[in-house]
Amino acid sequence: MNIERLAERAARAGWHAALSDGMRLAVVDELAIGDKSPGELQDVLGLSSNLLSHHLKVLQDARIVARRRSEGDRRRTYLTLTDRTALGDPVPSIDADRVLFVCSANSARSQLAAALWTRASTVPVASAGTRPAEQVAAGARAVAERQGLSLVGSGPQQFAAVSGSRDLVVAVCDNAYEELGDAVSVHWSVPDPVRAGDEQAFDAAFAEISRRVGDLAPRLLAS
């Protein structure tokens, strides 16, 4: 038996072992739709910090969960579900009149998310920013063109002027999530491609947002 086959089986065994604990399955379920900080998970699950740290380490070692440092408050980290096959029972459906994607500048990630949403769902969609830029980032327009995607709306808009009481607010950046707090329904910790400024960063952001939109859309019911 070759070394690669043994390594593959060891990895599979580690994956199954990681998901053999009910509390770790609960962590996976909590991360099914959006990202959470360790403190948020601790509050939801009622675990001590030491016990949660143990469970998170097991999930990270099995590459089921990844940790990202906030691009806003650098003292914070967020946990992201990286292995969708770890999900068990379907997450309950969500009711909303509209999905509102938000990032700080409303110039890239939220614009791409809104455009991708129109491909995935008939539920109305819009995007906004907490501190809107003057225009959509050139890199966002370029990746949308490469993907044959039409952006939604005329340009960056202010969150306070656009948001409604029945919106499902999805923050696609850490800064917007930390600024808006309880106004956010779902948080996706997607790295800012504008900071990097290259084609690869925009392609990576597009791919991650596309995957997340694909996960959320089937769970959302129009009110």
C-alpha positions in Angstrom: 0.0 0.0 0.0 1.6 3.3 -1.0 2.2 6.3 1.2 -0.3 8.5 -0.6 -3.1 6.0 0.0 -2.3 5.8 3.7 -2.2 9.5 4.0 -5.6 9.9 2.3 -7.1 7.3 4.7 -5.6 9.1 7.7 -7.1 12.3 6.5 -10.5 10.7 6.1 -10.3 9.2 9.5 -9.5 12.5 11.0 -12.4 14.1 9.2 -14.9 11.5 10.6 -13.4 11.8 14.0 -13.8 15.6 14.0 -17.5 15.2 13.2 -18.2 12.4 15.7 -18.8 14.9 18.5 -22.3 16.5 18.8 -20.9 19.9 19.9 -18.6 20.1 16.9 -21.5 19.3 14.6 -23.3 22.2 16.3 -20.4 24.5 15.5 -20.6 23.4 11.8 -24.3 24.0 11.8 -23.8 27.5 13.2 -21.4 28.3 10.4 -23.6 26.9 7.6 -24.9 30.3 6.4 -22.4 32.8 7.8 -19.2 33.4 9.7 -19.0 33.9 13.5 -16.3 35.0 15.9 -15.3 32.5 18.7 -17.1 34.8 21.2 -20.3 34.6 19.2 -20.1 30.9 19.0 -19.5 30.7 22.7 -22.6 32.7 23.4 -24.8 30.7 21.1 -23.6 27.3 22.2 -23.1 28.0 25.9 -19.5 26.7 26.0 -16.6 27.8 28.1 -13.7 29.4 26.1 -11.4 26.5 26.8 -13.9 23.8 25.6 -14.7 25.8 22.5 -11.0 26.3 21.7 -10.6 22.5 21.9 -13.4 21.8 19.5 -12.3 24.5 17.1 -8.8 23.1 17.0 -10.1 19.7 16.1 -12.2 21.2 13.3 -9.3 23.3 12.0 -6.9 20.4 12.0 -9.4 18.4 9.9 -9.7 21.4 7.5 -13.4 21.7 8.1 -13.2 25.2 9.6 -10.7 28.0 8.9 -10.0 31.1 11.0 -9.5 34.6 9.5 -8.4 37.8 11.2 -10.8 40.7 10.8 -9.8 43.4 8.3 -11.5 45.9 10.5 -10.8 45.2 14.2 -7.6 43.3 14.0 -8.1 41.9 17.5 -11.0 39.8 16.3 -11.0 36.6 14.2 -13.9 35.0 12.4 -14.5 31.3 11.7 -15.5 30.1 8.2 -16.9 26.7 7.2 -14.5 25.5 4.4 -15.9 22.0 3.9 -19.5 22.0 2.9 -19.8 18.2 2.9 -19.6 18.4 6.7 -23.1 19.9 6.8 -25.8 17.5 8.1 -29.5 18.4 8.2 -30.6 21.3 6.1 -30.6 24.7 7.8 -34.2 26.0 8.3 -35.5 28.4 5.6 -35.3 32.1 6.1 -38.1 34.6 5.2 -37.2 38.0 3.8 -38.7 40.6 1.4 -35.3 41.4 -0.1 -31.6 40.6 0.3 -29.3 43.6 0.9 -25.6 43.0 0.5 -23.4 45.4 2.3 -19.7 46.2 2.5 -17.9 49.4 3.6 -17.5 51.1 0.1 -20.2 49.2 -1.9 -17.6 49.2 -4.7 -16.7 45.5 -5.1 -17.8 42.6 -2.9 -21.4 43.8 -2.3 -21.8 44.7 -6.0 -20.6 41.3 -7.1 -22.8 39.6 -4.5 -25.9 41.4 -5.7 -25.2 40.6 -9.3 -24.6 36.9 -8.5 -27.8 36.8 -6.5 -29.9 37.7 -9.6 -28.5 34.5 -11.2 -29.4 32.3 -8.2 -32.7 33.6 -6.9 -35.9 35.5 -7.7 -35.9 37.2 -4.3 -35.2 40.9 -4.8 -31.8 42.2 -4.1 -29.8 45.4 -3.6 -26.4 46.5 -2.3 -25.1 49.4 -0.2 -22.2 50.6 1.8 -21.6 52.1 5.2 -19.1 54.5 3.6 -19.9 54.4 -0.1 -17.1 55.1 -2.7 -17.7 57.4 -5.6 -17.8 54.5 -8.1 -17.6 50.8 -8.5 -14.0 49.5 -8.5 -12.5 48.8 -11.9 -11.5 45.4 -10.8 -15.1 44.5 -9.9 -16.3 45.6 -13.2 -13.6 43.6 -14.9 -14.2 40.4 -13.1 -18.0 40.8 -13.8 -17.3 41.2 -17.5 -15.0 38.1 -17.5 -17.8 36.1 -15.9 -20.5 37.5 -18.2 -22.2 39.1 -15.2 -24.2 42.4 -15.2 -23.9 44.5 -12.1 -27.1 45.7 -10.3 -27.9 49.4 -9.8 -26.3 52.6 -10.8 -23.4 52.7 -8.4 -22.5 52.8 -4.7 -25.3 53.7 -2.2 -25.5 54.6 1.4 -26.8 51.8 3.7 -29.1 54.1 5.7 -30.8 55.3 2.6 -31.4 51.9 1.1 -32.1 49.5 4.0 -35.6 48.3 4.9 -37.1 46.6 7.9 -37.7 43.3 6.1 -34.3 43.0 4.5 -32.0 40.1 5.1 -28.8 42.1 5.5 -25.7 40.2 4.5 -22.4 41.9 5.4 -19.7 40.7 3.0 -16.9 42.5 4.8 -15.7 42.7 8.4 -15.8 46.5 8.6 -19.4 46.7 7.6 -20.3 43.9 10.0 -18.5 45.5 12.9 -20.0 49.0 12.1 -23.6 47.8 11.7 -23.7 45.2 14.6 -27.2 43.8 15.2 -28.5 45.3 11.9 -26.7 42.5 10.1 -28.4 39.1 9.7 -25.5 37.2 8.1 -21.8 37.9 8.0 -19.4 36.7 5.3 -15.7 37.4 6.1 -14.6 37.9 2.5 -11.1 39.5 2.0 -11.2 42.9 0.3 -9.9 42.5 -3.3 -9.5 46.3 -3.7 -6.7 46.3 -1.1 -4.7 43.8 -3.2 -5.8 45.4 -6.4 -4.9 42.6 -8.8 -6.9 40.3 -11.0 -6.3 37.2 -8.8 -7.8 38.9 -5.7 -10.9 39.9 -7.6 -11.2 36.4 -9.1 -10.8 34.8 -5.6 -13.5 37.2 -4.1 -15.8 36.4 -7.0 -15.4 32.6 -6.5 -16.0 32.8 -2.7 -19.0 35.0 -3.0 -20.4 32.8 -5.7 -20.1 29.7 -3.5 -21.7 31.5 -0.6 -24.6 32.9 -2.7 -25.2 29.4 -4.0 -25.4 28.1 -0.4 -27.8 30.8 0.8 -30.2 31.2 -2.1 -32.0 27.8 -1.8 -32.7 28.6 1.9 -34.3 32.0 1.4 -38.1 32.2 0.8 -39.7 35.4 -0.5 -42.3 36.8 2.0 
